[in-house]
Amino acid sequence: MGEVFLAGRILVGGFYLFGAVHHFTDLGTLAAQAGALGVPLPELAVAVAGVLLAVAGLTLIFGLYPDVGIAALVLFFVPVTVMMHAFWAERDPTLRQIDLINFGKNVSLLGSALMFAAVPRPWAYSLERRVHLPVKLPV
């Protein structure tokens, strides 16, 4: 099952990395959309969102302190889902449906991110296991 879990980590982490690249390559467009929806400091917000997605993708793929990546996803999904996909406030039926779909997708992705926290560590085929790192960050 370690190989299957690794494949899943690569797919999910790759999805988040793809999102991070999109946030940086289309920063202006995404910031304009965010600003139109009332997000304060939209350029900064989009850049921070890109960093959170990159951290999450890398930590999940490499299995290196994935709890940091899970936290990054929570910090990303909660505000983005509420502010960018407020289907309850949308009057246009088509746009409301699009926001409802994206709201549900984000809630589902948040749930899947939280499930990673339940998987015992160090994960198979992870850097934590490979270099014998402690599974908890020193505080």
Phi, psi and chi 1 to 4 in degrees:
 res  aa     phi    psi   chi1   chi2   chi3   chi4
   1 MET       -  -19.4  -69.0  -52.0  -70.6      -
   2 GLY   -59.5  -38.0      -      -      -      -
   3 GLU   -68.3  -38.8  -67.6   84.2    2.8      -
   4 VAL   -65.9  -43.1  173.1      -      -      -
   5 PHE   -63.3  -40.8 -174.3   58.8      -      -
   6 LEU   -61.3  -44.5  174.3   61.0      -      -
   7 ALA   -60.0  -43.3      -      -      -      -
   8 GLY   -62.9  -42.1      -      -      -      -
   9 ARG   -61.4  -41.4  -73.7  173.0   25.8 -144.4
  10 ILE   -64.8  -43.4  -68.1  168.5      -      -
  11 LEU   -65.5  -48.6  -68.8  170.7      -      -
  12 VAL   -68.5  -46.3  171.2      -      -      -
  13 GLY   -62.1  -38.4      -      -      -      -
  14 GLY   -63.0  -38.3      -      -      -      -
  15 PHE   -59.4  -45.0  174.4   78.3      -      -
  16 TYR   -69.0  -37.5  -67.7  129.0      -      -
  17 LEU   -65.2  -40.6  -73.7  177.0      -      -
  18 PHE   -59.3  -43.1 -179.0   77.6      -      -
  19 GLY   -62.4  -39.5      -      -      -      -
  20 ALA   -63.2  -46.5      -      -      -      -
  21 VAL   -59.2  -43.3  168.5      -      -      -
  22 HIS   -59.7  -41.0  175.4   60.7      -      -
  23 HIS   -62.5  -34.9  -83.8   68.7      -      -
  24 PHE   -84.7  -36.6  -65.3  119.9      -      -
  25 THR   -78.4  -25.9   58.4      -      -      -
  26 ASP  -117.1   34.7  -69.6  -25.6      -      -
  27 LEU   -55.2  -44.9 -172.5  110.4      -      -
  28 GLY   -62.9  -45.9      -      -      -      -
  29 THR   -65.1  -46.3  -57.5      -      -      -
  30 LEU   -66.2  -36.7  -66.2  174.7      -      -
  31 ALA   -66.3  -38.3      -      -      -      -
  32 ALA   -63.5  -42.3      -      -      -      -
  33 GLN   -63.7  -45.3  -69.0  171.6  -19.6      -
  34 ALA   -63.5  -43.8      -      -      -      -
  35 GLY   -61.5  -39.4      -      -      -      -
  36 ALA   -63.8  -24.8      -      -      -      -
  37 LEU   -95.3    7.8  -68.9  170.3      -      -
  38 GLY    89.5   12.7      -      -      -      -
  39 VAL   -71.7  124.3  173.6      -      -      -
  40 PRO   -71.0  147.9   18.0  -22.5      -      -
  41 LEU    45.2   62.0  -57.3  169.0      -      -
  42 PRO   -60.7  -36.7   16.9  -26.0      -      -
  43 GLU   -63.6  -45.5  -69.9   86.2    7.1      -
  44 LEU   -64.3  -42.1  178.5   61.5      -      -
  45 ALA   -61.2  -42.8      -      -      -      -
  46 VAL   -67.7  -40.7  171.2      -      -      -
  47 ALA   -64.0  -43.9      -      -      -      -
  48 VAL   -63.2  -40.6  168.5      -      -      -
  49 ALA   -60.4  -40.5      -      -      -      -
  50 GLY   -62.6  -41.4      -      -      -      -
  51 VAL   -63.3  -44.7  169.3      -      -      -
  52 LEU   -59.8  -42.8  -67.8  170.8      -      -
  53 LEU   -65.9  -39.6  -71.0  169.7      -      -
  54 ALA   -65.1  -45.1      -      -      -      -
  55 VAL   -58.8  -47.1  166.4      -      -      -
  56 ALA   -61.2  -47.6      -      -      -      -
  57 GLY   -60.4  -46.2      -      -      -      -
  58 LEU   -67.1  -42.4  -68.6  170.5      -      -
  59 THR   -67.2  -35.9   63.1      -      -      -
  60 LEU   -72.0  -43.9  -65.4  177.2      -      -
  61 ILE   -62.2  -48.4  -71.6  170.8      -      -
  62 PHE   -86.9   -9.5  -68.3  112.2      -      -
  63 GLY    62.2   36.6      -      -      -      -
  64 LEU  -111.9  107.1 -178.5   62.4      -      -
  65 TYR    46.8   57.8  -60.9  118.5      -      -
  66 PRO   -62.7  -18.6   22.4  -32.0      -      -
  67 ASP   -62.1  -30.0   46.7  -15.1      -      -
  68 VAL   -67.1  -42.7  172.5      -      -      -
  69 GLY   -65.6  -38.7      -      -      -      -
  70 ILE   -63.1  -43.9  -65.3  164.1      -      -
  71 ALA   -61.8  -40.2      -      -      -      -
  72 ALA   -61.3  -39.8      -      -      -      -
  73 LEU   -67.6  -38.7  -71.1  172.0      -      -
  74 VAL   -62.6  -45.4  170.5      -      -      -
  75 LEU   -64.0  -28.8  -69.5  171.6      -      -
  76 PHE   -79.3  -55.2  171.0   80.9      -      -
  77 PHE   -68.8  -37.5  -81.9  121.6      -      -
  78 VAL   -62.6  -56.6  171.6      -      -      -
  79 PRO   -69.3  -38.8   19.7  -27.2      -      -
  80 VAL   -63.1  -43.1  166.1      -      -      -
  81 THR   -64.3  -44.1  -58.2      -      -      -
  82 VAL   -72.7  -41.9  171.6      -      -      -
  83 MET   -84.3  -37.6  -65.0 -171.1   80.3      -
  84 MET   -92.5  -17.9  -61.2  -61.3  -65.1      -
  85 HIS  -129.6   46.6  -56.6  -61.5      -      -
  86 ALA   -79.6   74.1      -      -      -      -
  87 PHE   -58.5  -31.0   64.4   90.0      -      -
  88 TRP   -66.1  -20.2   55.4   88.2      -      -
  89 ALA   -99.7   -6.4      -      -      -      -
  90 GLU   -85.5  129.4 -176.7   56.4   59.3      -
  91 ARG   -90.0  -33.2  -64.6 -171.9 -172.0  -83.1
  92 ASP   -71.7  124.1  179.8  -77.4      -      -
  93 PRO   -60.3  -37.2  -16.7   24.0      -      -
  94 THR   -68.4  -46.1  -57.8      -      -      -
  95 LEU   -67.0  -35.7  -64.9  176.8      -      -
  96 ARG   -61.0  -43.1  177.4 -175.7  -69.3 -115.2
  97 GLN   -63.8  -42.2 -175.0   64.9   34.4      -
  98 ILE   -61.8  -46.2  -68.6  168.1      -      -
  99 ASP   -64.7  -38.3  -83.9  -22.5      -      -
 100 LEU   -62.5  -43.0  179.3   60.9      -      -
 101 ILE   -62.7  -47.0  -71.0  166.6      -      -
 102 ASN   -68.8  -34.5  -76.4  -49.2      -      -
 103 PHE   -61.3  -49.0 -174.5   93.0      -      -
 104 GLY   -62.4  -40.4      -      -      -      -
 105 LYS   -60.7  -45.8  170.9 -163.6   54.8  104.8
 106 ASN   -65.9  -40.3  -77.5    7.2      -      -
 107 VAL   -62.1  -40.7  169.7      -      -      -
 108 SER   -65.2  -43.4  -62.4      -      -      -
 109 LEU   -64.5  -37.0  -72.8  168.4      -      -
 110 LEU   -61.9  -43.8  176.7   58.2      -      -
 111 GLY   -61.2  -41.9      -      -      -      -
 112 SER   -66.7  -35.2   74.6      -      -      -
 113 ALA   -63.7  -42.8      -      -      -      -
 114 LEU   -64.3  -30.8  -66.6  173.2      -      -
 115 MET   -64.7  -28.7  -72.9 -170.0  -64.4      -
 116 PHE   -58.6  -30.6  -82.4  106.5      -      -
 117 ALA   -65.5  -21.7      -      -      -      -
 118 ALA   -85.9   -9.3      -      -      -      -
 119 VAL   -83.3  122.9  178.7      -      -      -
 120 PRO   -57.4  143.9  -21.2   31.3      -      -
 121 ARG  -118.4  158.5  -66.6  179.1   31.3 -140.7
 122 PRO   -72.7  146.5   27.0  -32.0      -      -
 123 TRP   -73.4  151.9  -66.7  -15.5      -      -
 124 ALA   -60.3  143.3      -      -      -      -
 125 TYR    56.0   44.3  -54.6  105.9      -      -
 126 SER  -119.3  158.1   70.0      -      -      -
 127 LEU   -66.7  -33.1  -76.4 -178.5      -      -
 128 GLU   -58.3  -42.9  -77.8 -178.5   -9.3      -
 129 ARG   -72.6  -42.6 -179.5  175.0  -63.8 -124.9
 130 ARG   -63.0  -42.9  178.5   86.6  174.1  141.9
 131 VAL  -105.8   11.7  -63.8      -      -      -
 132 HIS    55.9   47.7  -52.4  -71.2      -      -
 133 LEU   -81.7  151.6  -68.4  173.2      -      -
 134 PRO   -66.2  146.2   22.7  -30.0      -      -
 135 VAL   -78.7  -10.8  -64.5      -      -      -
 136 LYS  -112.3  137.7  -60.5  -86.0 -172.7 -154.0
 137 LEU   -69.1  138.9  -75.1  171.4      -      -
 138 PRO   -67.4  135.9   14.7  -19.4      -      -
 139 VAL  -113.1      - -178.3      -      -      -
